[in-house]
Amino acid sequence: MTLDVVLVEPEIPPNTGNVARTCAAVGARLHLVEPLGFQWLDPRVKRAGVDYWHLVEVARHSTWEAMPRDLLRPERLYLFTGRGGRRFDEVPYADDAVLVFGRESTGLPEHLLDRHSDRWCTIPMRPGLRSLNLSNAAALAMYEVMRQRGYAGMAPGRG
């Protein structure tokens, strides 16, 4: 079983570092779709990922279409959006799930949402709020996938 996490045009360095750290914790691969809203070598990215960078496979892609075709298969995609869709904890995730998150300021691009409207996932929250922090949303989604998989390959936390 694999788990891939895609950040489409992330803007905030610590969010990307935090997502990378969670990817390391669950064994997920991280894909970054450019343009990034920061310099890749920004110290804030490294600091947020702590000393876990060697434990996560990170791939950068110049565009969505430049990602490997296998990752783009619609049945693998789960697009997270505040616009609606199935509640994230009610979705049965595929063994080769690809969790997709958009920019902190605007979310996923319209062309992706339109193309994959049947693959939308949402995280419930109180009315009147726009969204959760990107790294928090990604963490919730990754851990829901791992919960459905019985936390296979994971050890109890060290808290």
N, C-alpha and C positions, 0 to 999 in steps of 0.2 A: 504494500500500500504506500502511496506517495501523497504528499501534500505540498502544493505550490501556492505561494502568496504573491500576488501581483499588486504593486503600487503604481498607479498610472499618474505620472507627473507629480510626484510628491513635492511639497513646498517647504516643509519645516524640518530641518536637520535632526533635532532630537526625536521627532516622531519616527523617522526612518530608522534611526538607531535603536529605538525601543522595539519597533517591529522586528528588526533583525535579531534582537536579544530573545524575543519570544519565539521566533523561528528556530533559534538555536535550542531553546528549551524543549520544543516539541519535535524537532527534526524536520522542519519544513524548509523548502528552498525558497529563496526570495528573488523576485524579478522586479526590476525597476524600469519603467518605461519613461524615456526621456521626452521632453526636457525636464531635468530636475530643477527645482527652484532654489538650488544651492550648489556650491562646489562640492564634489564628491569627497574631497580631502578635508572638508570643513571639520575642525576638531570637535564640534558639537555632535556630529554624527558618530564619530569614534567613541566619544565619552558616553553617549547614551547606550551604545552597544557593549559597553564595559570591555571585559577581556574575553568575550565570547565570539569575536569575529571569525576566529579560526574554526568555529563549530558550525558555521552557516555558509551554505553555498549561495553566493550572490551573483546574479547575472544582470547586466544592463543591456537594454534594447533601445535602439534609436527611435522606434515607433511600435505601436501595437502590432502592426502587420509584420514587423521584423522578428517577432517572437517565433520560436519553433512551432510549426504547424500542429504538432501533437498537443501543445498547450492550448491551442485555440479551438479545439473541438468543442462545439456547443454543449454537448452532454457533460463535459467536465467543468464548465464555467458556473460560478456563483457570484453574481454581481451585487455588491452591497450598496444600497441606496436608501435614503430617507424618504423617497417618493412612495414606497409601498413594496408590495410583493409578499412573498411568503415569510412568515416569521422565522428567523434564522434557526431557532431551536426545534422547529417542526419540519425542517428540510432533511431528507435522507441524503447525506453526502456520498458521492461516488468514491470508490477506493482510490481513484486518482484525481481527487478534487483540486480545483484551481479557484482560490478565493481572490476576488478582484475588488480593489478599493480605489477611489478616485482622489483628486486633489483635496486638500483641506478646505480651500475656499469655495470650490464649486462642485465638488463631487466628480462623478464619472462623466466623460464626454457624451453628448447627446447621441452621436452616431453609434456608440457602443450600447447605450441604453435602448435605443430604437431597434437595433439589430438583435438584441437578446432580451426582449421584454418578458419572455417566459422564464428567465433565469434570475429575476430580481429576488433579493433577500433583504429583509429589514430587521432592525433591532428595535424593539419597542422602547418608548420612553414617554415621559409625561407630555401632554399637549403643550404647544407653544415653543418647544425647543427645536432647533434646526438639526443638530447632529451631535454625536459623541466625538470625542477626540479620536483621531485616526488610529493611534496606537492602541487605545482602549477597545475600539471596535474590532480591530484585527485580532487582538488577544481573545476577546469573547468568541469570535468566530473560530479561531484555531482551536481553542479549548473545547468548543462544542463538537468539532470534528473528532478530536481526540476522545472526548467522552463517549461519542457514538462508537468509537473503535475500542472501547474498554481500556483506554489509556495504554494500548499495546506498546511495549518497548520503553515505557516510562517508569521511573521509580518514584516512591513517595517523596514529597518536597522536604527540603531541609529547613524551611521557614526561617 
